[in-house]
Amino acid sequence: MAIMNFLNRQFIDVIEWVDDSRDTLSFRFPDDDKQIKNNAQLIVRESQVAQFVYVGQFADTLGPGRHTLTTENIPILSDLLGWKYKFQTPFKADVYYVTTRVFAGNKWGTANPVMMRDADFGVVRMRAFGTYDFKVVDPALFLKEVAGTDHQFRLDEFTDVMRSRIVSVFSETLAMAKVPALDVATRYGELGQALLEPLNAAMREKYGLALTAFVVENVSVPPELEQAIDKRGAMTAIGNLNDYVKYNMGNALAEGKAGAAGIGAELAAGLAMGQAMLQPGAGMGAAAAPSQPGFVPGTAAPPATASALPELLTPEQVAQALSVSPADVLQELESGNLKGRRIGSQWRITRAALDEFMQG
């Protein structure tokens, strides 16, 4: 009788796991070096899957329900064990429970600036942080690449392991997406939604995970780039330089902030600019002509000769040829006065279109 009791204690009749921690991703059933009886009961609850591992090889995966372990419902493990004729012998295998529910509100962030190439500002350094929700969709791959043989793999361990990996995938995806820095810094919601699909493809393939939500809460750029963005916004807000000068002059006169000498100087500058704008053939460059000794109102700096210009010009080259700012050229392009073609976020202007603009 004592021998039978001893033998019974060496076999496992029921395998189950009740998760009361709410932060466990995977749990290895403690077999205490016992063998699992044939026809043993395996209980898998909702939001769980059971993964069998035999001598380092992943075998069957069983979903929620009550399973009687026989050669019929564990065919991969039966094959690994050599049960070709339905032997009724006990067996030794590890059983891992993997939680498949969604784990929400996990934080991610870049420990170091992410280097990316931007069409407007060249190479820029960016920092970002936010939150993400995830769940396990491939238990075997998750155990192999993330949890390993840990007997109880918790969320805090996962966060430490995956933070750098998620940032790495985020950096690669952001670089491939070629999102302009101006858009990254102002459109967090759209950016997170746009990156969700490519991030999911990489996370599912590498780690057996699926991101159900990816939120970008903040993106910061270096101070010098912030200043450049502010200047570009200011130039866009200014628009027509001639109107901007008139507006400032009117404010100074109305508020009485300018003295007699100041008012005279502002009126002289305004008259000189107005005369330059009224001269035949004068463009935006006349309004922006610098005040220099010997400068005659109504004459602008000579533009580059036609032979010196290439057939296809950028807004910066047009601005240099016309002696105006790039913002003025972009304004004329947006209004349609200067004909050009927009490719992505960049404009290109033919020399013929520039000649037509100057003659018109």
Disulfide bonds with the S-S distance in Angstrom:
none
